[in-house]
């Protein structure tokens, strides 16, 4: 019997959600997106007071979108790029983001325990959580531009709110790696745990939250999230349009092909 892609464990007033695909660095494929949606529905039916999300194993929180020829979603991206039509790309982006949106909009605090790498969509998911606790060996990287793509799980917007436009521009446009110490310094991490104890540290934080008035916590959280969304303005629709047009341009052909061949991509100039 295949292992569950998303594991949900209730520990008192706190739920632990584990992205369970360690053999693929917890990267998201179609099954994993579907499993996240199902897990979100189960959590809605029995809301905890706080949620901790982490990745299985000790290597990765999540490597983001699974850029793999066996992933049907990769074929859809390639087809959308070949058609040079933003429509199919936008449809795919919405389908991908829907699972993430529904999870991060659960009305209780969500803490990401980043126990290893958080690349691409994994970094975006982490930024969209309410708080982040990092293992000292954790690494965050907005790697999409390396593939001729851009953040489209709304994580780029979340990063801009957290770190400011200038810092977000640096991290997204360079695609460079950020270690735990720097993440704490620039304000995209709340805490750095002792080695191997990111989940335990996140649970400590969640426990303090869970001991407070649950209605008070939800109301305050709603205010905090609402302020962030107001700051972001109408960026979500804009992000979707830009990301879909980028896929339709075909630039990702070069990035994805190079990634699969383990080569450095060479992108053509814009004509």
C-alpha positions in Angstrom: 0.0 0.0 0.0 1.4 3.4 -1.0 2.3 5.8 1.8 0.1 8.8 2.3 1.5 11.9 0.5 0.3 14.2 3.3 0.2 13.0 6.9 -2.0 14.8 9.4 -1.5 14.0 13.1 -3.4 15.6 15.9 -1.3 16.2 19.0 -3.6 17.8 21.5 -4.7 21.2 20.2 -2.0 21.2 17.6 -2.0 19.4 14.2 1.2 18.3 12.6 1.1 18.2 8.8 3.9 16.3 7.1 4.7 16.5 3.4 5.6 12.9 2.9 7.5 12.4 -0.3 11.1 12.2 1.0 12.4 10.2 -1.9 11.7 13.2 -4.1 12.7 15.9 -1.6 9.0 16.3 -0.8 8.5 17.9 -4.2 4.9 18.4 -5.3 3.3 16.4 -8.1 -0.4 16.1 -9.0 -1.0 13.5 -6.3 0.6 15.6 -3.6 -1.5 18.7 -4.5 -4.6 16.5 -4.4 -3.5 15.1 -1.0 -3.0 18.6 0.4 -6.5 19.5 -0.7 -7.9 16.4 1.1 -5.9 17.1 4.2 -7.2 20.7 4.3 -10.7 19.4 4.2 -10.0 17.1 7.1 -8.5 19.9 9.1 -11.5 22.2 8.3 -13.8 19.5 9.8 -11.9 19.4 13.0 -9.9 22.6 13.3 -7.0 22.6 15.7 -5.8 25.7 17.5 -2.5 25.8 15.6 -0.9 23.9 12.7 2.8 22.9 12.2 3.8 21.9 8.7 7.1 20.2 7.8 8.7 17.8 5.4 9.4 14.1 5.9 13.0 13.2 6.5 15.8 15.6 7.4 16.8 16.8 3.9 13.9 18.9 2.7 10.9 20.9 3.7 9.9 20.8 0.1 11.8 21.2 -3.2 8.7 22.8 -4.7 7.2 21.8 -8.0 8.4 18.4 -9.2 10.2 19.2 -12.5 10.2 15.6 -13.7 9.2 14.2 -17.1 6.9 11.7 -15.3 4.9 14.5 -13.7 1.8 15.1 -16.0 1.8 18.8 -14.9 5.2 19.3 -16.5 3.8 18.1 -19.8 0.9 20.6 -19.4 3.5 23.4 -18.8 5.4 22.3 -21.9 2.2 22.1 -24.0 1.1 25.6 -22.8 4.5 27.0 -23.7 4.4 25.3 -27.1 0.9 26.8 -27.8 2.2 30.3 -26.9 -1.2 30.8 -25.2 -1.4 32.1 -21.6 -4.9 30.6 -21.2 -3.9 27.0 -20.5 -1.0 28.2 -18.4 -3.3 30.3 -16.2 -5.6 27.4 -15.8 -2.8 25.2 -14.6 -1.4 27.9 -12.3 -4.9 28.3 -10.7 -5.2 24.5 -10.2 -1.8 24.3 -8.5 -2.3 27.4 -6.4 -5.8 26.3 -5.3 -4.4 23.6 -3.0 -1.9 25.9 -1.4 -4.5 28.8 -1.1 -7.0 26.6 0.7 -4.4 25.3 3.2 -2.8 28.6 4.1 -6.3 30.3 4.5 -7.3 27.9 7.3 -8.4 30.3 10.1 -5.7 29.1 12.6 -2.0 30.0 12.8 0.2 27.9 10.6 3.9 27.5 11.4 6.4 26.1 8.8 9.1 24.0 10.4 11.7 24.1 7.7 13.9 21.1 8.3 16.0 21.2 5.2 15.8 22.8 1.8 12.8 25.0 0.8 13.2 25.7 -2.9 10.8 27.2 -5.5 7.3 26.4 -4.5 8.5 25.0 -1.2 9.9 28.5 -0.4 6.7 30.0 -1.5 4.6 27.7 0.7 6.8 28.6 3.7 6.5 32.3 3.1 2.7 32.0 3.0 2.6 30.4 6.4 2.1 32.7 9.4 5.5 31.9 11.0 8.7 30.0 10.1 11.1 28.1 12.3 14.3 26.9 10.6 16.8 24.2 11.3 20.3 25.7 11.3 21.0 23.7 8.2 17.9 24.9 6.4 18.2 26.7 3.0 15.6 28.9 1.3 15.8 29.6 -2.4 13.4 31.2 -4.8 14.8 29.1 -7.7 12.0 29.7 -10.4 13.9 32.3 -12.5 16.7 29.7 -13.0 14.1 27.7 -15.0 12.7 30.7 -16.9 9.7 30.8 -14.6 8.6 33.0 -11.7 6.9 32.5 -8.3 3.2 31.8 -8.9 2.0 30.2 -5.7 1.7 33.8 -4.3 4.9 33.3 -2.4 6.6 36.2 -4.2 4.0 38.5 -2.9 4.3 37.1 0.6 8.1 37.5 0.5 7.7 41.1 -0.6 5.4 41.8 2.4 7.8 40.1 4.8 11.2 41.4 3.5 10.3 44.4 1.5 10.5 45.0 -2.3 14.2 45.5 -2.5 15.1 42.3 -0.7 12.4 40.3 -2.5 13.8 41.5 -5.8 17.3 40.4 -4.8 16.2 36.9 -3.7 13.7 36.2 -6.6 15.7 37.7 -9.4 19.1 36.1 -8.5 17.6 32.8 -7.3 20.4 32.7 -4.7 20.3 30.5 -1.6 19.6 32.0 1.9 20.8 30.1 5.0 19.0 30.1 8.3 21.1 32.8 9.9 20.4 35.2 7.0 16.7 34.3 6.9 16.5 35.3 10.5 18.4 38.5 9.9 16.2 39.7 7.0 13.0 38.8 8.7 11.7 35.8 6.8 12.3 33.4 9.8 10.9 33.8 13.3 13.4 31.4 15.0 16.3 29.2 14.3 16.2 26.0 16.3 18.9 23.7 17.5 20.0 21.2 14.9 17.3 18.6 14.2 14.8 20.3 16.4 12.8 22.6 14.0 9.6 20.7 14.6 10.0 20.7 18.3 10.7 24.5 18.3 7.7 25.1 16.1 5.6 23.0 18.5 6.8 25.1 21.4 5.6 28.2 19.6 2.3 26.5 18.7 1.8 25.5 22.3 2.1 29.1 23.5 -0.5 30.1 20.9 -2.8 27.1 21.7 -2.9 28.1 25.4 -4.5 31.5 24.5 -8.1 32.2 23.8 -8.9 30.5 20.5 -11.4 33.1 19.4 -8.9 35.9 20.3 -6.2 34.2 18.3 -8.4 33.7 15.3 -9.6 37.3 15.4 -6.1 38.7 15.7 -4.9 36.4 13.0 -7.6 37.6 10.7 -6.6 41.2 11.3 -2.9 40.4 10.7 -3.6 38.5 7.5 -6.0 41.1 6.2 -3.4 43.8 6.6 -0.9 41.8 4.6 -3.4 41.3 1.8 -4.2 45.0 1.8 -0.5 45.7 1.5 -0.3 43.3 -1.4 -3.2 45.0 -3.1 -4.4 43.4 -6.4 -1.1 41.6 -6.9 -2.6 38.0 -7.1 -4.4 38.5 -10.4 -1.4 40.4 -11.7 0.9 37.6 -10.6 -1.3 35.0 -12.4 -1.3 36.9 -15.6 2.4 37.5 -15.6 3.2 33.9 -14.8 0.9 32.5 -17.5 2.3 34.9 -20.1 5.8 33.8 -19.1 5.0 30.1 -19.6 3.4 30.9 -22.9 6.6 32.7 -24.0 8.4 29.4 -24.0 11.4 30.6 -22.0 10.9 27.7 -19.6 11.8 25.2 -22.4 15.4 26.2 -21.9 15.3 26.2 -18.1 13.4 22.9 -17.6 15.5 21.1 -20.3 18.7 22.2 -18.7 17.5 21.2 -15.3 16.6 17.7 -16.5 20.0 17.4 -18.2 21.7 18.7 -15.1 23.2 21.6 -17.1 23.3 25.3 -16.6 20.6 26.9 -18.8 21.4 29.4 -21.5 18.4 31.6 -22.1 18.0 33.5 -25.4 17.6 37.3 -25.4 14.2 38.8 -25.6 13.4 39.7 -29.2 
